[in-house]
Amino acid sequence: MVNNNNSANTISLSERFAFSDRFDKLFQDGMQLVEESANYLDGDGRKAAKSLTKEEMALYGTESMRLTTRLMQLASWLLLQRATNAGEMTREQFLDEKKKVKLDSIPVSIIDERWSALPKEFIGLVTRSLALQNRITGIDDEIYSTKVVNLPTQSPVEQQINLLSTALGIGRKH
């Protein structure tokens, strides 16, 4: 939430996206990833895990649980958002149910050199799940965060000039 003089005129692109028809693509991609992961872990992943060393098997097992937990939390958020978009839930109901979805405590997976022995398909599923997590948590933070940021009251032009100056590393004289 942004708290400044122009907040009534601020358009949240994430909120606009989450409540648009384009959200359906994110929903479909997320649900497809859940299904692909479940099929892989129950089939080819189980077979591939048998050829791993004990250490690799421990990593694979831990990361499989993280992947499953991550995807279940993300799928829950997607289902709640879809229900809200369809008018099946109010924003207040969404926020109440969203308390059960723990986006802020999703297990973290850090892909490092130990992963080189793990099945490539598994690594791909984890990588895609992390990208989905980043996308959903970004949307969720922008739309539903209760953090208040006090911005200095500047004209929109001055704000853009300052952003460009910072991005280009140019010092500005006031």
Backbone as a printed PyTorch tensor [residue, N CA C, xyz], in Angstrom:
tensor([[[  0.8530,  -1.1570,   0.0000],
         [  0.0000,   0.0000,   0.0000],
         [  0.9000,   1.2200,   0.0000]],

        [[  0.6280,   2.1630,  -0.8430],
         [  1.4110,   3.3830,  -0.9170],
         [  0.5930,   4.4940,  -0.2970]],

        [[  1.2300,   5.2630,   0.5460],
         [  0.5400,   6.3490,   1.2240],
         [  1.2020,   7.6510,   0.8230]],

        [[  0.6100,   8.3450,  -0.1340],
         [  1.0740,   9.6780,  -0.5000],
         [ -0.1090,  10.4500,  -1.0630]],

        [[  0.1370,  11.6700,  -1.4460],
         [ -0.9590,  12.5230,  -1.9080],
         [ -1.6040,  12.0250,  -3.1910]],

        [[ -0.8740,  11.2820,  -4.0070],
         [ -1.3900,  10.8140,  -5.2860],
         [ -1.8650,   9.3800,  -5.2320]],

        [[ -2.0130,   8.7820,  -4.0280],
         [ -2.3360,   7.3620,  -3.9340],
         [ -3.6860,   7.0360,  -4.5450]],

        [[ -4.6120,   7.9640,  -4.5560],
         [ -5.9200,   7.7070,  -5.1620],
         [ -5.8000,   7.5560,  -6.6680]],

        [[ -4.7510,   8.1400,  -7.2430],
         [ -4.5520,   8.0780,  -8.6860],
         [ -3.5940,   6.9680,  -9.1000]],

        [[ -3.0310,   6.2410,  -8.1370],
         [ -2.0660,   5.2030,  -8.4280],
         [ -2.7660,   3.9590,  -8.9560]],

        [[ -2.2080,   3.4060, -10.0280],
         [ -2.7500,   2.1840, -10.6080],
         [ -1.7830,   1.0520, -10.2870]],

        [[ -2.2950,   0.0090,  -9.6620],
         [ -1.4800,  -1.1560,  -9.3570],
         [ -1.5610,  -2.1130, -10.5430]],

        [[ -0.4280,  -2.2720, -11.2410],
         [ -0.4210,  -3.1710, -12.3880],
         [ -0.6430,  -4.6120, -11.9530]],

        [[ -0.1220,  -4.9760, -10.7860],
         [ -0.3260,  -6.3420, -10.2890],
         [ -1.7920,  -6.5990,  -9.9930]],

        [[ -2.4450,  -5.6380,  -9.3680],
         [ -3.8680,  -5.8200,  -9.0550],
         [ -4.6830,  -5.8820, -10.3390]],

        [[ -4.3460,  -5.0240, -11.2660],
         [ -5.0500,  -5.0340, -12.5430],
         [ -4.8800,  -6.3840, -13.2390]],

        [[ -3.6430,  -6.9180, -13.1960],
         [ -3.3680,  -8.2260, -13.7940],
         [ -4.1410,  -9.3280, -13.0690]],

        [[ -4.0720,  -9.3390, -11.7330],
         [ -4.6840, -10.4220, -10.9490],
         [ -6.1900, -10.4920, -11.1460]],

        [[ -6.8080,  -9.3880, -11.4930],
         [ -8.2510,  -9.3740, -11.6780],
         [ -8.6420,  -9.2740, -13.1500]],

        [[ -7.7150,  -9.6500, -14.0350],
         [ -7.9960,  -9.5930, -15.4670],
         [ -8.0740, -10.9940, -16.0580]],

        [[ -8.4560, -11.0500, -17.3260],
         [ -8.5010, -12.3210, -18.0350],
         [ -7.1010, -12.9180, -18.2050]],

        [[ -6.0720, -12.0720, -18.1930],
         [ -4.6980, -12.5630, -18.3380],
         [ -4.2720, -13.4240, -17.1460]],

        [[ -4.9490, -13.2700, -16.0240],
         [ -4.6600, -14.0990, -14.8550],
         [ -4.8790, -15.5770, -15.1720]],

        [[ -5.8220, -15.8550, -16.0660],
         [ -6.1270, -17.2440, -16.4130],
         [ -4.8950, -17.9990, -16.9040]],

        [[ -4.0210, -17.3350, -17.6390],
         [ -2.7930, -17.9720, -18.1390],
         [ -1.8830, -18.3490, -16.9750]],

        [[ -1.7220, -17.4520, -16.0210],
         [ -0.9150, -17.7540, -14.8350],
         [ -1.5320, -18.9160, -14.0670]],

        [[ -2.8480, -18.8960, -13.9380],
         [ -3.5430, -19.9740, -13.2340],
         [ -3.3050, -21.3140, -13.9380]],

        [[ -3.4930, -21.3390, -15.2530],
         [ -3.2940, -22.5760, -16.0160],
         [ -1.8560, -23.0660, -15.9230]],

        [[ -0.8970, -22.1510, -16.0440],
         [  0.5130, -22.5260, -15.9510],
         [  0.8260, -23.1040, -14.5710]],

        [[  0.3030, -22.4670, -13.5300],
         [  0.5410, -22.9440, -12.1750],
         [ -0.0540, -24.3120, -11.9270]],

        [[ -1.2800, -24.5170, -12.3580],
         [ -1.9330, -25.8090, -12.1560],
         [ -1.2760, -26.9060, -13.0030]],

        [[ -0.8230, -26.5370, -14.1860],
         [ -0.1100, -27.5000, -15.0290],
         [  1.2020, -27.9180, -14.3530]],

        [[  1.8880, -26.9730, -13.7480],
         [  3.1280, -27.2850, -13.0560],
         [  2.8700, -28.2090, -11.8650]],

        [[  1.7800, -27.9820, -11.1530],
         [  1.4130, -28.8660, -10.0410],
         [  1.2020, -30.2860, -10.5600]],

        [[  0.4510, -30.4160, -11.6440],
         [  0.1600, -31.7370, -12.2080],
         [  1.4270, -32.4140, -12.7430]],

        [[  2.2430, -31.6560, -13.4840],
         [  3.4910, -32.2150, -14.0130],
         [  4.3920, -32.7100, -12.8910]],

        [[  4.4900, -31.9200, -11.8380],
         [  5.3630, -32.2800, -10.7180],
         [  4.8620, -33.5350, -10.0180]],

        [[  3.5580, -33.6080,  -9.7870],
         [  2.9900, -34.7900,  -9.1300],
         [  3.2310, -36.0360,  -9.9790]],

        [[  2.9850, -35.9140, -11.2810],
         [  3.2100, -37.0570, -12.1790],
         [  4.6800, -37.4710, -12.2000]],

        [[  5.5610, -36.4910, -12.2400],
         [  6.9880, -36.7970, -12.2630],
         [  7.4220, -37.4760, -10.9650]],

        [[  7.0560, -36.9010,  -9.8350],
         [  7.4910, -37.4540,  -8.5510],
         [  6.9450, -38.8570,  -8.3220]],

        [[  5.7410, -39.1380,  -8.8240],
         [  5.1540, -40.4680,  -8.6630],
         [  5.6350, -41.4770,  -9.7110]],

        [[  6.2090, -40.9860, -10.7950],
         [  6.6060, -41.8820, -11.8830],
         [  8.0980, -41.8470, -12.1470]],

        [[  8.4820, -41.0870, -13.1800],
         [  9.8840, -41.0400, -13.6080],
         [ 10.8220, -40.5870, -12.4940]],

        [[ 10.3700, -39.6760, -11.6520],
         [ 11.2110, -39.1900, -10.5600],
         [ 11.5260, -40.2750,  -9.5510]],

        [[ 10.5460, -41.0960,  -9.2670],
         [ 10.7520, -42.2160,  -8.3350],
         [ 11.7880, -43.1890,  -8.9040]],

        [[ 11.6650, -43.4610, -10.2150],
         [ 12.6220, -44.3670, -10.8680],
         [ 14.0220, -43.7640, -10.8880]],

        [[ 14.1070, -42.4780, -11.2340],
         [ 15.4110, -41.8100, -11.3220],
         [ 16.0820, -41.7210,  -9.9530]],

        [[ 15.3110, -41.5580,  -8.9090],
         [ 15.8760, -41.4280,  -7.5610],
         [ 16.5830, -42.6990,  -7.1110]],

        [[ 16.1870, -43.8310,  -7.6440],
         [ 16.7930, -45.1130,  -7.2500],
         [ 18.2660, -45.2050,  -7.6440]],

        [[ 18.6830, -44.4260,  -8.6210],
         [ 20.0760, -44.4850,  -9.0650],
         [ 20.9650, -43.4730,  -8.3310]],

        [[ 20.4060, -42.7130,  -7.3990],
         [ 21.1730, -41.6960,  -6.6780],
         [ 21.9160, -42.3010,  -5.4840]],

        [[ 23.0120, -41.6430,  -5.0980],
         [ 23.7240, -42.0480,  -3.8790],
         [ 22.8670, -41.6720,  -2.6700]],

        [[ 23.2660, -42.1320,  -1.4890],
         [ 22.4990, -41.8110,  -0.2740],
         [ 22.4390, -40.3060,  -0.0450]],

        [[ 23.5580, -39.6320,  -0.2320],
         [ 23.5920, -38.1740,  -0.0420],
         [ 22.6840, -37.4790,  -1.0650]],

        [[ 22.7860, -37.8970,  -2.3150],
         [ 21.9450, -37.3120,  -3.3660],
         [ 20.4740, -37.6290,  -3.1160]],

        [[ 20.2050, -38.8400,  -2.6230],
         [ 18.8290, -39.2470,  -2.3130],
         [ 18.2580, -38.3740,  -1.1890]],

        [[ 19.0740, -38.0450,  -0.2070],
         [ 18.6220, -37.1770,   0.8900],
         [ 18.2720, -35.7840,   0.3590]],

        [[ 19.1340, -35.2550,  -0.5120],
         [ 18.8740, -33.9530,  -1.1190],
         [ 17.6040, -34.0130,  -1.9660]],

        [[ 17.4830, -35.0530,  -2.7740],
         [ 16.3030, -35.2180,  -3.6330],
         [ 15.0270, -35.3120,  -2.7900]],

        [[ 15.0760, -36.0810,  -1.7140],
         [ 13.9020, -36.2240,  -0.8480],
         [ 13.5150, -34.9090,  -0.1910]],

        [[ 14.5070, -34.2030,   0.3260],
         [ 14.2510, -32.8990,   0.9560],
         [ 13.6670, -31.9240,  -0.0490]],

        [[ 14.2770, -31.8510,  -1.2090],
         [ 13.8190, -30.8960,  -2.2230],
         [ 12.4790, -31.3060,  -2.8240]],

        [[ 12.1870, -32.5920,  -2.8800],
         [ 10.8680, -33.0410,  -3.3390],
         [  9.7840, -32.5590,  -2.3890]],

        [[ 10.0660, -32.6540,  -1.0850],
         [  9.0890, -32.1690,  -0.0960],
         [  8.9310, -30.6530,  -0.1930]],

        [[ 10.0370, -29.9410,  -0.3980],
         [  9.9590, -28.4830,  -0.5540],
         [  9.1540, -28.1150,  -1.8020]],

        [[  9.4210, -28.8300,  -2.8870],
         [  8.6980, -28.5830,  -4.1340],
         [  7.2040, -28.7980,  -3.9380]],

        [[  6.8440, -29.8940,  -3.3100],
         [  5.4350, -30.2080,  -3.0870],
         [  4.7770, -29.1620,  -2.1930]],

        [[  5.4330, -28.7940,  -1.1190],
         [  4.8950, -27.7790,  -0.2040],
         [  4.7360, -26.4450,  -0.9210]],

        [[  5.7610, -26.0550,  -1.6680],
         [  5.7240, -24.7840,  -2.4030],
         [  4.5500, -24.7630,  -3.3700]],

        [[  4.4040, -25.8360,  -4.1330],
         [  3.3470, -25.8670,  -5.1450],
         [  1.9520, -25.8990,  -4.5180]],

        [[  1.8080, -26.5630,  -3.3930],
         [  0.4900, -26.6020,  -2.7370],
         [  0.1050, -25.2120,  -2.2140]],

        [[  1.0590, -24.4810,  -1.6810],
         [  0.7750, -23.1240,  -1.2070],
         [  0.4380, -22.1990,  -2.3830]],

        [[  1.2040, -22.3170,  -3.4590],
         [  0.9600, -21.4770,  -4.6360],
         [ -0.3760, -21.8290,  -5.2890]],

        [[ -0.6880, -23.1230,  -5.3770],
         [ -1.9720, -23.5440,  -5.9510],
         [ -3.1260, -23.0370,  -5.0980]],

        [[ -2.9670, -23.0620,  -3.7970],
         [ -4.0210, -22.5490,  -2.9120],
         [ -4.2680, -21.0750,  -3.1790]],

        [[ -3.1860, -20.3050,  -3.3080],
         [ -3.3340, -18.8740,  -3.5960],
         [ -4.0260, -18.6720,  -4.9420]],

        [[ -3.5940, -19.4200,  -5.9470],
         [ -4.1990, -19.2910,  -7.2790],
         [ -5.6870, -19.6160,  -7.2450]],

        [[ -6.0630, -20.6670,  -6.5320],
         [ -7.4780, -21.0540,  -6.4380],
         [ -8.2960, -19.9880,  -5.7130]],

        [[ -7.7340, -19.4270,  -4.6470],
         [ -8.4400, -18.3520,  -3.9380],
         [ -8.6040, -17.1200,  -4.8200]],

        [[ -7.5350, -16.7580,  -5.5230],
         [ -7.6020, -15.5810,  -6.3970],
         [ -8.6060, -15.8110,  -7.5190]],

        [[ -8.6290, -17.0110,  -8.0800],
         [ -9.5940, -17.3110,  -9.1450],
         [-11.0230, -17.2260,  -8.6170]],

        [[-11.2620, -17.7430,  -7.4160],
         [-12.5940, -17.6780,  -6.8240],
         [-13.0100, -16.2210,  -6.5920]],

        [[-12.0740, -15.4020,  -6.1940],
         [-12.3540, -13.9770,  -5.9950],
         [-12.6600, -13.3130,  -7.3290]],

        [[-11.8570, -13.6220,  -8.3410],
         [-12.0770, -13.0590,  -9.6800],
         [-13.4490, -13.4350, -10.2220]],

        [[-13.8900, -14.6560,  -9.9280],
         [-15.1680, -15.1540, -10.4370],
         [-16.3450, -14.6470,  -9.6080]],

        [[-16.0670, -13.9010,  -8.5560],
         [-17.1420, -13.3770,  -7.7150],
         [-17.6650, -14.3910,  -6.7150]],

        [[-16.9580, -15.5110,  -6.5600],
         [-17.3770, -16.5370,  -5.6110],
         [-16.9530, -16.1920,  -4.1910]],

        [[-16.0220, -15.2550,  -4.0630],
         [-15.5430, -14.7940,  -2.7670],
         [-15.4020, -13.2810,  -2.8180]],

        [[-15.6180, -12.6560,  -1.6830],
         [-15.3410, -11.2230,  -1.5830],
         [-13.8640, -11.0500,  -1.2590]],

        [[-13.3850,  -9.8480,  -1.3750],
         [-11.9870,  -9.5600,  -1.0030],
         [-11.7540,  -9.9120,   0.4680]],

        [[-12.7310,  -9.6020,   1.3100],
         [-12.6090,  -9.9060,   2.7410],
         [-12.5270, -11.4090,   2.9780]],

        [[-13.3380, -12.1730,   2.2620],
         [-13.2740, -13.6320,   2.3940],
         [-11.9180, -14.1480,   1.9060]],

        [[-11.4540, -13.5820,   0.7940],
         [-10.1450, -13.9550,   0.2740],
         [ -9.0760, -13.7130,   1.3320]],

        [[ -9.0900, -12.5170,   1.9220],
         [ -8.0680, -12.1800,   2.9110],
         [ -8.1460, -13.0990,   4.1270]],

        [[ -9.3520, -13.4790,   4.5130],
         [ -9.5140, -14.3950,   5.6410],
         [ -8.9470, -15.7760,   5.3070]],

        [[ -9.2750, -16.2840,   4.1280],
         [ -8.7810, -17.5970,   3.7100],
         [ -7.2810, -17.5730,   3.4140]],

        [[ -6.8010, -16.4210,   2.9120],
         [ -5.3930, -16.2790,   2.5510],
         [ -4.4880, -16.4180,   3.7700]],

        [[ -5.0300, -16.1700,   4.9530],
         [ -4.2350, -16.3230,   6.1830],
         [ -3.7520, -17.7580,   6.3440]],

        [[ -4.4670, -18.7060,   5.7520],
         [ -4.0940, -20.1220,   5.8370],
         [ -2.9990, -20.4780,   4.8310]],

        [[ -2.8250, -19.6340,   3.8260],
         [ -1.7970, -19.8360,   2.8090],
         [ -0.5530, -19.0850,   3.2680]],

        [[  0.5210, -19.7910,   3.4160],
         [  1.7320, -19.2070,   3.9980],
         [  2.7780, -18.9070,   2.9300]],

        [[  2.5100, -17.8920,   2.1160],
         [  3.4620, -17.5390,   1.0650],
         [  4.7930, -17.0720,   1.6420]],

        [[  4.7500, -16.4570,   2.8250],
         [  5.9700, -15.9230,   3.4120],
         [  6.8350, -16.9940,   4.0780]],

        [[  6.3150, -18.2030,   4.2080],
         [  7.1170, -19.2600,   4.8380],
         [  7.2850, -20.4810,   3.9380]],

        [[  7.1690, -20.2620,   2.6350],
         [  7.3990, -21.3510,   1.6840],
         [  8.8680, -21.7530,   1.7800]],

        [[  9.1370, -23.0520,   1.8390],
         [ 10.5310, -23.5040,   1.9470],
         [ 11.3790, -23.0000,   0.7780]],

        [[ 12.5890, -22.6230,   1.0980],
         [ 13.5080, -22.0880,   0.1060],
         [ 14.3790, -23.2160,  -0.4580]],

        [[ 14.5350, -23.2210,  -1.7540],
         [ 15.4510, -24.1570,  -2.4170],
         [ 16.5660, -23.3410,  -3.0450]],

        [[ 17.7950, -23.7060,  -2.7280],
         [ 18.9430, -23.0290,  -3.3070],
         [ 19.6790, -24.0400,  -4.1830]],

        [[ 19.5770, -23.8200,  -5.4630],
         [ 20.2000, -24.7400,  -6.4120],
         [ 21.6920, -24.4190,  -6.4670]],

        [[ 22.5070, -25.3990,  -6.0990],
         [ 23.9500, -25.2130,  -6.0860],
         [ 24.6300, -26.4100,  -6.7400]],

        [[ 25.9360, -26.5290,  -6.5540],
         [ 26.6990, -27.5900,  -7.2180],
         [ 26.2560, -28.9910,  -6.8080]],

        [[ 25.6680, -29.1560,  -5.6350],
         [ 25.2030, -30.4720,  -5.2010],
         [ 24.0710, -30.9930,  -6.0930]],

        [[ 23.4000, -30.0980,  -6.7710],
         [ 22.2680, -30.4670,  -7.6110],
         [ 22.6800, -31.1180,  -8.9290]],

        [[ 23.9550, -31.0530,  -9.2730],
         [ 24.3840, -31.5350, -10.5930],
         [ 24.0770, -33.0150, -10.8160]],

        [[ 23.9860, -33.7970,  -9.7570],
         [ 23.6910, -35.2340,  -9.8970],
         [ 22.1920, -35.5270,  -9.9220]],

        [[ 21.3750, -34.5300,  -9.6080],
         [ 19.9280, -34.7530,  -9.5840],
         [ 19.3780, -34.7680, -11.0090]],

        [[ 18.2610, -35.4510, -11.2060],
         [ 17.6580, -35.5230, -12.5460],
         [ 17.3430, -34.1210, -13.1030]],

        [[ 17.6930, -33.9160, -14.3480],
         [ 17.4910, -32.6040, -14.9970],
         [ 16.0180, -32.1990, -14.9960]],

        [[ 15.1300, -33.1570, -15.2170],
         [ 13.6950, -32.8390, -15.2270],
         [ 13.2490, -32.3340, -13.8600]],

        [[ 13.7780, -32.9300, -12.8100],
         [ 13.4530, -32.4890, -11.4520],
         [ 13.9470, -31.0600, -11.2200]],

        [[ 15.1800, -30.7870, -11.6310],
         [ 15.7370, -29.4370, -11.4770],
         [ 14.8840, -28.4330, -12.2430]],

        [[ 14.4300, -28.8090, -13.4220],
         [ 13.5550, -27.9310, -14.2080],
         [ 12.2520, -27.6310, -13.4950]],

        [[ 11.6610, -28.6400, -12.8640],
         [ 10.4140, -28.4360, -12.1210],
         [ 10.6380, -27.5020, -10.9370]],

        [[ 11.7440, -27.6940, -10.2200],
         [ 12.0470, -26.8280,  -9.0780],
         [ 12.2700, -25.3960,  -9.5470]],

        [[ 13.0310, -25.2440, -10.6210],
         [ 13.3170, -23.9140, -11.1640],
         [ 12.0260, -23.2080, -11.5710]],

        [[ 11.1510, -23.9120, -12.2560],
         [  9.8710, -23.3270, -12.6690],
         [  9.0150, -22.9790, -11.4560]],

        [[  9.0550, -23.8220, -10.4170],
         [  8.2580, -23.5420,  -9.2150],
         [  8.7710, -22.2990,  -8.5030]],

        [[ 10.0970, -22.1000,  -8.5100],
         [ 10.6680, -20.9050,  -7.8890],
         [ 10.2750, -19.6450,  -8.6690]],

        [[ 10.2530, -19.7430,  -9.9930],
         [  9.8270, -18.6030, -10.8170],
         [  8.3520, -18.2900, -10.5570]],

        [[  7.5270, -19.3330, -10.4550],
         [  6.1040, -19.1310, -10.1480],
         [  5.9510, -18.5080,  -8.7690]],

        [[  6.7300, -18.9750,  -7.8140],
         [  6.6840, -18.4180,  -6.4630],
         [  7.0330, -16.9270,  -6.4840]],

        [[  8.0820, -16.5640,  -7.1900],
         [  8.4750, -15.1530,  -7.2790],
         [  7.3710, -14.3090,  -7.8980]],

        [[  6.7530, -14.8360,  -8.9150],
         [  5.6920, -14.0840,  -9.5910],
         [  4.4900, -13.8940,  -8.6730]],

        [[  4.0530, -14.9720,  -8.0410],
         [  2.8680, -14.9000,  -7.1880],
         [  3.1320, -14.0660,  -5.9450]],

        [[  4.2860, -14.2440,  -5.3090],
         [  4.5540, -13.4560,  -4.1030],
         [  4.6920, -11.9770,  -4.4440]],

        [[  5.2240, -11.6750,  -5.6200],
         [  5.3060, -10.2790,  -6.0460],
         [  3.9240,  -9.6690,  -6.2380]],

        [[  3.0520, -10.3980,  -6.8970],
         [  1.6750,  -9.9230,  -7.0950],
         [  0.9810,  -9.7760,  -5.7500]],

        [[  1.1140, -10.7950,  -4.9120],
         [  0.4650, -10.7780,  -3.6030],
         [  0.9610,  -9.6130,  -2.7430]],

        [[  2.2730,  -9.4000,  -2.7320],
         [  2.8300,  -8.2940,  -1.9480],
         [  2.2860,  -6.9520,  -2.4140]],

        [[  2.2360,  -6.7790,  -3.7270],
         [  1.7880,  -5.4860,  -4.2450],
         [  0.3050,  -5.2470,  -3.9730]],

        [[ -0.5040,  -6.2860,  -4.0950],
         [ -1.9480,  -6.1040,  -3.9370],
         [ -2.3780,  -6.1200,  -2.4800]],

        [[ -1.8750,  -7.0800,  -1.7120],
         [ -2.4450,  -7.3450,  -0.3920],
         [ -1.5550,  -6.9610,   0.7790]],

        [[ -0.3680,  -6.4470,   0.5130],
         [  0.5260,  -6.0830,   1.6020],
         [ -0.0650,  -4.9410,   2.4200]],

        [[  0.1300,  -5.0110,   3.7040],
         [ -0.3630,  -3.9480,   4.5770],
         [  0.7490,  -2.9890,   4.9570]],

        [[  1.9190,  -3.1580,   4.3410],
         [  3.0200,  -2.2470,   4.6070],
         [  2.6750,  -0.8800,   4.0410]],

        [[  2.9690,   0.1330,   4.7950],
         [  2.7290,   1.4950,   4.3430],
         [  4.0690,   2.1400,   4.0690]],

        [[  4.1910,   2.6930,   2.8980],
         [  5.4100,   3.3820,   2.5230],
         [  5.0780,   4.8530,   2.3920]],

        [[  5.7640,   5.6740,   3.1450],
         [  5.5560,   7.1140,   3.0420],
         [  6.5330,   7.6600,   2.0180]],

        [[  5.9880,   8.1150,   0.9210],
         [  6.8080,   8.6580,  -0.1420],
         [  6.8250,  10.1740,  -0.0480]],

        [[  7.9500,  10.7700,  -0.3850],
         [  7.9670,  12.2320,  -0.3990],
         [  7.0000,  12.7290,  -1.4680]],

        [[  6.4010,  13.8380,  -1.2020],
         [  5.4500,  14.3730,  -2.1740],
         [  6.2390,  15.1350,  -3.2370]],

        [[  6.3710,  14.4990,  -4.3880],
         [  7.0580,  15.0720,  -5.5420],
         [  6.0950,  15.0020,  -6.7120]],

        [[  6.3720,  15.8080,  -7.6780],
         [  5.5790,  15.7000,  -8.8930],
         [  5.9410,  14.3960,  -9.5830]],

        [[  5.0210,  13.8260, -10.3600],
         [  5.3390,  12.5920, -11.0900],
         [  6.5570,  12.7470, -11.9980]],

        [[  6.7430,  13.9190, -12.5780],
         [  7.8890,  14.1620, -13.4560],
         [  9.1870,  14.1110, -12.6400]],

        [[  9.1900,  14.7690, -11.4690],
         [ 10.3690,  14.7600, -10.6040],
         [ 10.6990,  13.3370, -10.1450]],

        [[  9.6580,  12.5420,  -9.8330],
         [  9.8780,  11.1570,  -9.4340],
         [ 10.5430,  10.3750, -10.5610]],

        [[ 10.0660,  10.5450, -11.7960],
         [ 10.6380,   9.8220, -12.9360],
         [ 12.0760,  10.2490, -13.2060]],

        [[ 12.3570,  11.5540, -13.0990],
         [ 13.7180,  12.0510, -13.2950],
         [ 14.6510,  11.4560, -12.2470]],

        [[ 14.1930,  11.4030, -10.9910],
         [ 15.0090,  10.8180,  -9.9280],
         [ 15.2470,   9.3300, -10.1680]],

        [[ 14.2090,   8.6070, -10.6070],
         [ 14.3660,   7.1840, -10.8980],
         [ 15.3640,   6.9660, -12.0270]],

        [[ 15.2550,   7.7450, -13.0880],
         [ 16.1810,   7.6370, -14.2050],
         [ 17.6060,   7.9910, -13.7810]],

        [[ 17.7610,   9.0280, -12.9850],
         [ 19.0790,   9.4270, -12.5040],
         [ 19.7120,   8.3180, -11.6840]],

        [[ 18.9150,   7.7060, -10.8260],
         [ 19.4240,   6.6090, -10.0000],
         [ 19.8020,   5.4280, -10.8710]],

        [[ 18.9350,   5.0740, -11.8130],
         [ 19.1880,   3.9220, -12.6740],
         [ 20.4330,   4.1220, -13.5490]],

        [[ 20.6580,   5.3420, -13.9750],
         [ 21.8050,   5.6460, -14.8380],
         [ 23.0580,   6.0160, -14.0450]],

        [[ 22.8980,   6.1350, -12.7250],
         [ 24.0430,   6.4680, -11.8860],
         [ 24.4890,   7.8980, -12.0360]],

        [[ 23.5550,   8.7550, -12.3830],
         [ 23.8740,  10.1690, -12.5850],
         [ 23.4730,  10.9250, -11.3370]],

        [[ 24.4010,  11.6660, -10.7690],
         [ 24.0910,  12.5070,  -9.5980],
         [ 23.3410,  13.7350, -10.0540]],

        [[ 22.3020,  14.0860,  -9.3200],
         [ 21.5150,  15.2710,  -9.6850],
         [ 21.7860,  16.3860,  -8.7070]],

        [[ 21.8400,  17.5950,  -9.2160],
         [ 21.9710,  18.7780,  -8.3620],
         [ 20.5960,  19.3850,  -8.2390]],

        [[ 20.2270,  19.7220,  -7.0320],
         [ 18.8850,  20.2770,  -6.8110],
         [ 18.9560,  21.7390,  -6.8540]]])
